[in-house]
Amino acid sequence: MASTLVNLVKKVQGITLTRAEKVAAASARIFGTHIGNGLQSGRKELRKNLAGPQYMSWYVRPIGKTDPLFEKPNEEDRVTKLQRLSRRGKTTPKKGSGKRALKKK
């Protein structure tokens, strides 16, 4: 493909770009790729995943961990549902008292 240096020289001299060069430039704009000229540009470092403080600042920290007065919105509903199920005997069995464990005894 055409290099950016050649494109710059052609634009300065007033020479129009070839069809292949125009397509290469358009695809580079659309897909965010780089038309290189063989020199190191540092784009590889910029494409790496974030690490350290940048990574931590990207995500919002959960409120429940930092604020002791914060109550989970569905916690009360969950507790009442578990109580209702336990009255009917539909809760999960305690460890070691399931069907399979009782068969072995």
CYANA upper distance limits for C-alpha pairs under 8 A (distance plus 0.5 A):
  1 MET  CA     20 ALA  CA      8.39
  1 MET  CA     21 GLU  CA      7.56
  1 MET  CA     24 ALA  CA      7.36
  1 MET  CA     35 ILE  CA      7.91
  2 ALA  CA      6 VAL  CA      7.30
  2 ALA  CA      7 ASN  CA      7.73
  2 ALA  CA     21 GLU  CA      6.36
  2 ALA  CA     24 ALA  CA      7.96
  2 ALA  CA     35 ILE  CA      7.70
  2 ALA  CA     37 ASN  CA      8.48
  3 SER  CA      7 ASN  CA      6.97
  3 SER  CA     35 ILE  CA      6.50
  3 SER  CA     36 GLY  CA      6.25
  3 SER  CA     37 ASN  CA      5.27
  4 THR  CA      8 LEU  CA      6.61
  4 THR  CA     35 ILE  CA      6.86
  4 THR  CA     36 GLY  CA      7.11
  4 THR  CA     37 ASN  CA      6.76
  5 LEU  CA      9 VAL  CA      6.76
  5 LEU  CA     37 ASN  CA      7.28
  6 VAL  CA     10 LYS  CA      6.64
  7 ASN  CA     11 LYS  CA      6.64
  7 ASN  CA     17 LEU  CA      7.80
  8 LEU  CA     12 VAL  CA      6.71
  9 VAL  CA     13 GLN  CA      6.64
 10 LYS  CA     14 GLY  CA      6.49
 10 LYS  CA     15 ILE  CA      5.45
 10 LYS  CA     16 THR  CA      7.25
 10 LYS  CA     17 LEU  CA      7.68
 11 LYS  CA     15 ILE  CA      6.50
 11 LYS  CA     16 THR  CA      7.49
 17 LEU  CA     21 GLU  CA      6.48
 17 LEU  CA     22 LYS  CA      6.78
 18 THR  CA     22 LYS  CA      6.75
 19 ARG  CA     23 VAL  CA      6.71
 20 ALA  CA     24 ALA  CA      6.60
 21 GLU  CA     25 ALA  CA      6.61
 22 LYS  CA     26 ALA  CA      6.60
 23 VAL  CA     27 SER  CA      6.57
 24 ALA  CA     28 ALA  CA      6.62
 24 ALA  CA     35 ILE  CA      8.25
 25 ALA  CA     29 ARG  CA      6.79
 25 ALA  CA     35 ILE  CA      8.02
 26 ALA  CA     30 ILE  CA      6.67
 27 SER  CA     31 PHE  CA      6.36
 27 SER  CA     32 GLY  CA      8.33
 27 SER  CA     33 THR  CA      8.15
 28 ALA  CA     32 GLY  CA      5.86
 28 ALA  CA     33 THR  CA      5.16
 28 ALA  CA     34 HIS  CA      6.45
 28 ALA  CA     35 ILE  CA      7.26
 29 ARG  CA     33 THR  CA      7.50
 42 GLY  CA     46 LEU  CA      7.21
 43 ARG  CA     47 ARG  CA      6.74
 44 LYS  CA     48 LYS  CA      7.17
 50 LEU  CA     54 GLN  CA      6.52
 50 LEU  CA     55 TYR  CA      5.61
 51 ALA  CA     55 TYR  CA      5.48
 51 ALA  CA     56 MET  CA      8.34
 52 GLY  CA     56 MET  CA      6.91
 53 PRO  CA     57 SER  CA      6.52
 54 GLN  CA     58 TRP  CA      6.84
 55 TYR  CA     59 TYR  CA      7.71
 62 PRO  CA     66 THR  CA      7.84
 63 ILE  CA     67 ASP  CA      6.44
 63 ILE  CA     70 PHE  CA      7.62
 64 GLY  CA     68 PRO  CA      7.32
 64 GLY  CA     70 PHE  CA      6.14
 64 GLY  CA     71 GLU  CA      7.74
 64 GLY  CA     72 LYS  CA      8.00
 71 GLU  CA     75 GLU  CA      8.11
 74 ASN  CA     78 ARG  CA      6.68
 75 GLU  CA     79 VAL  CA      6.76
 76 GLU  CA     80 THR  CA      6.78
 77 ASP  CA     81 LYS  CA      6.64
 78 ARG  CA     82 LEU  CA      6.73
 79 VAL  CA     83 GLN  CA      6.74
 80 THR  CA     84 ARG  CA      6.66
 81 LYS  CA     85 LEU  CA      6.66
 82 LEU  CA     86 SER  CA      6.54
 82 LEU  CA     91 THR  CA      7.63
 83 GLN  CA     87 ARG  CA      6.81
 84 ARG  CA     88 ARG  CA      7.27
 85 LEU  CA     89 GLY  CA      6.68
 85 LEU  CA     90 LYS  CA      5.58
 85 LEU  CA     91 THR  CA      6.30
 86 SER  CA     90 LYS  CA      6.17
 86 SER  CA     91 THR  CA      5.83
 93 PRO  CA     97 SER  CA      6.63
 93 PRO  CA     98 GLY  CA      6.30
 94 LYS  CA     98 GLY  CA      7.70
 96 GLY  CA    101 ALA  CA      6.16
 96 GLY  CA    102 LEU  CA      8.40
 97 SER  CA    101 ALA  CA      6.36
 97 SER  CA    102 LEU  CA      6.79
 98 GLY  CA    102 LEU  CA      6.81
 99 LYS  CA    103 LYS  CA      6.92
100 ARG  CA    104 LYS  CA      7.37
101 ALA  CA    105 LYS  CA      7.53
